[in-house]
């Protein structure tokens, strides 16, 4: 028996890695910095808009998903970066979805998955990611730091995710990431509270870009996070479920078409 959903996901990930095949590298013409994108001045809050078709706790968000069209709608609505779920078993994601996004937008692309092995870092580089997610709840601090360095060696940034103060302190005792995420969703119970960001923001050094992950449903939530120290939010479900992801971004963040879209 598994104690929680995270344990089950990590066991599945280990099984998937037994049959892992490294993809051929795709051409990389430009690189985009997630940290720089999220450090620009904003009217409210930086936005990492997520491409995610399903979750273990809530099932399918969309039966069919036009990945390039969704990514392009995010860019035109003023998103600063795009996150792509690549876990196939639990989130209906794929590396192919990330490749489609990379070819569709001129924004930083974050690979969001349960990374536990350096081969996944190399894979992220080869399929066009600019950054990877490293989850403190899934990794011992020493391994997390090793994967962080492996990403940096390949020119990739890392969003280091924590959920509890103890996790943040354990990470920061080893090194100081450039970007840290506070996941408002407990990966063991899938309970979500925006107050988690408020509780942890004082633990994160001021020069670290702080991303609040999960739970944004309204413009009021966006302002709450901004007022409690977040530099950006990672938003997925509410955008994917929306009839028009582009309009939902504008509703939540009050964005106009950004400089990337203006050049397109």
C-alpha positions in Angstrom: 0.0 0.0 0.0 1.1 3.5 -0.7 0.9 6.1 2.1 0.0 8.9 -0.4 -0.4 9.9 -4.0 3.2 11.2 -4.2 4.6 7.9 -3.1 2.6 6.2 -5.9 3.7 8.6 -8.5 7.3 8.3 -7.6 7.2 4.5 -7.7 5.6 4.7 -11.1 8.3 7.1 -12.2 11.0 4.6 -11.2 9.3 1.9 -13.2 9.1 4.1 -16.2 12.8 4.9 -16.0 13.6 1.1 -16.3 12.5 1.4 -19.9 13.7 4.9 -20.5 15.0 5.8 -24.0 16.8 9.1 -24.6 15.3 11.2 -27.4 17.4 12.7 -30.1 18.2 16.4 -29.4 16.1 19.0 -31.2 17.7 22.1 -32.6 18.0 25.0 -30.1 18.1 28.4 -31.8 17.2 30.6 -28.9 17.4 30.2 -25.1 15.0 32.0 -22.7 15.5 32.7 -19.1 12.7 32.0 -16.6 14.3 34.1 -13.9 14.6 37.1 -16.2 11.0 36.7 -17.5 9.6 36.6 -14.0 11.8 39.5 -12.8 10.3 42.1 -15.1 8.0 44.8 -13.6 4.4 43.7 -13.5 1.1 45.4 -12.7 0.2 42.5 -10.5 2.1 39.3 -10.6 4.3 37.3 -13.0 2.6 34.4 -14.7 3.7 30.9 -15.6 0.7 29.5 -17.5 0.5 25.8 -17.5 -0.5 23.2 -20.2 -2.0 20.4 -18.2 -4.8 18.0 -19.3 -5.5 16.1 -16.1 -4.5 15.5 -12.5 -4.7 12.5 -10.2 -7.2 14.2 -7.8 -9.5 15.9 -10.4 -9.3 13.8 -13.5 -9.5 15.2 -17.0 -9.8 19.0 -17.4 -10.2 18.7 -21.2 -11.1 15.7 -23.4 -9.0 17.1 -26.3 -6.4 19.7 -26.1 -4.8 21.7 -28.9 -1.5 22.3 -27.3 0.1 24.8 -29.7 -3.1 26.9 -29.7 -3.3 27.0 -25.9 0.4 27.9 -25.6 0.0 30.7 -28.2 -3.1 32.0 -26.4 -1.1 32.2 -23.2 1.6 34.2 -25.0 -0.8 36.6 -26.6 -2.5 37.2 -23.3 0.8 38.3 -21.7 2.0 35.1 -19.9 5.7 35.4 -19.0 6.4 31.6 -19.3 4.7 28.3 -20.1 4.8 25.2 -17.9 4.2 21.9 -19.6 3.3 18.7 -17.6 5.2 15.9 -19.2 4.1 13.1 -16.8 2.0 10.7 -18.9 0.5 8.3 -16.4 -1.1 10.7 -13.9 -1.4 14.0 -15.8 -1.9 12.9 -19.4 1.2 14.9 -20.4 4.1 14.0 -22.7 7.5 15.2 -24.0 5.8 15.7 -27.3 3.5 18.3 -25.8 6.6 20.2 -24.6 8.1 20.1 -28.0 4.9 21.5 -29.5 5.0 24.3 -27.0 8.6 25.1 -27.6 7.9 25.4 -31.4 4.9 27.6 -30.8 6.0 30.3 -28.4 8.9 32.7 -27.8 8.8 32.4 -24.0 10.7 30.3 -21.4 9.3 26.8 -21.2 9.3 24.9 -17.9 9.3 21.1 -17.9 7.1 20.1 -15.0 7.4 16.5 -14.0 8.6 14.3 -11.1 12.3 14.4 -11.8 14.4 11.9 -9.8 17.2 11.0 -12.3 19.8 12.9 -14.2 18.6 11.3 -17.4 15.4 13.3 -17.1 17.4 16.5 -17.0 19.2 15.6 -20.2 15.9 14.7 -21.8 14.5 18.1 -20.8 17.4 19.8 -22.5 17.0 17.7 -25.6 13.3 18.4 -26.0 13.7 22.1 -25.7 13.0 23.0 -22.1 14.5 26.1 -20.6 13.9 25.1 -17.0 13.0 22.1 -14.9 11.0 21.5 -11.8 12.8 19.9 -8.8 10.5 18.9 -6.0 11.9 18.9 -2.4 9.1 16.5 -1.2 10.3 14.0 -3.8 14.1 14.3 -3.4 16.7 14.1 -0.6 18.5 17.5 -0.3 21.8 16.1 -1.6 20.1 14.5 -4.7 18.1 17.7 -5.3 21.3 19.7 -5.3 23.0 17.2 -7.7 20.1 17.5 -10.1 20.2 21.3 -9.8 23.9 21.3 -10.8 23.2 18.9 -13.6 20.6 21.2 -15.0 22.9 24.2 -14.7 25.7 22.4 -16.5 23.3 22.1 -19.5 22.2 25.7 -19.3 18.9 24.9 -17.7 17.3 26.8 -14.8 15.5 25.1 -12.0 12.4 25.9 -10.1 13.0 24.4 -6.7 9.6 23.6 -5.1 8.8 23.4 -1.4 5.6 23.0 0.5 6.7 23.2 4.2 9.1 25.4 6.1 11.2 22.3 6.9 11.7 21.6 3.2 12.7 25.2 2.5 15.2 25.2 5.3 16.7 21.9 4.2 17.2 23.2 0.7 18.6 26.5 1.8 21.0 24.8 4.1 22.6 23.2 1.0 22.4 26.1 -1.5 20.3 29.1 -2.6 18.3 28.5 -5.7 17.7 31.4 -8.1 14.0 30.5 -8.3 11.9 28.8 -5.6 8.3 27.7 -5.8 5.9 27.3 -2.9 3.4 24.6 -3.8 0.1 25.5 -2.1 -1.1 22.0 -2.8 0.1 19.3 -0.5 1.3 16.5 -2.8 0.5 13.9 -0.2 -3.1 14.9 0.4 -3.7 17.3 -2.6 -5.3 19.8 -0.2 -4.7 23.3 -1.5 -4.4 26.6 0.5 -2.9 29.9 -0.7 -2.0 30.6 2.8 1.0 28.2 2.4 2.7 30.9 0.3 2.1 33.5 3.0 3.5 31.2 5.6 6.7 30.4 3.7 7.5 33.7 2.0 9.5 34.9 5.0 11.7 31.8 4.8 12.7 32.5 1.2 15.6 35.0 0.7 14.6 38.3 -0.9 16.9 37.9 -3.9 15.2 34.6 -4.8 12.4 34.7 -7.3 9.4 33.3 -5.4 6.7 31.5 -7.5 3.4 30.5 -5.9 2.1 27.3 -7.4 -1.5 26.0 -7.5 -4.8 27.4 -6.1 -5.3 30.6 -8.1 -9.0 30.9 -9.0 -9.7 34.7 -9.1 -8.1 38.1 -9.5 -8.4 38.5 -5.8 -6.2 35.4 -5.4 -3.6 37.0 -7.6 -3.6 40.2 -5.5 -3.4 38.1 -2.3 -0.3 36.4 -3.5 1.3 39.7 -4.7 0.6 41.2 -1.3 2.1 38.2 0.5 5.5 38.3 -1.2 5.1 36.2 -4.4 6.9 37.4 -7.5 4.9 35.1 -9.8 2.2 32.5 -9.9 2.0 29.2 -11.7 -1.6 28.7 -12.9 -3.0 25.7 -14.7 -6.4 24.2 -14.0 -8.4 27.4 -14.1 -6.9 28.4 -17.5 -7.3 25.0 -19.1 -10.9 24.7 -18.0 -11.7 28.1 -19.3 -13.6 28.5 -22.6 -10.9 31.0 -23.6 -7.6 30.6 -21.8 -6.5 33.9 -23.2 -9.5 35.8 -21.8 -9.1 34.0 -18.4 -5.5 35.2 -18.2 -6.6 38.7 -18.8 -9.4 38.4 -16.2 -7.0 37.1 -13.5 -4.0 39.3 -14.3 -5.4 42.3 -16.1 -2.8 41.8 -18.9 -2.5 43.4 -22.3 -0.8 41.7 -25.2 2.9 41.6 -24.1 6.1 42.4 -26.0 6.5 38.8 -27.3 3.0 38.8 -28.9 3.6 42.2 -30.3 6.6 40.9 -32.2 4.8 37.8 -33.4 
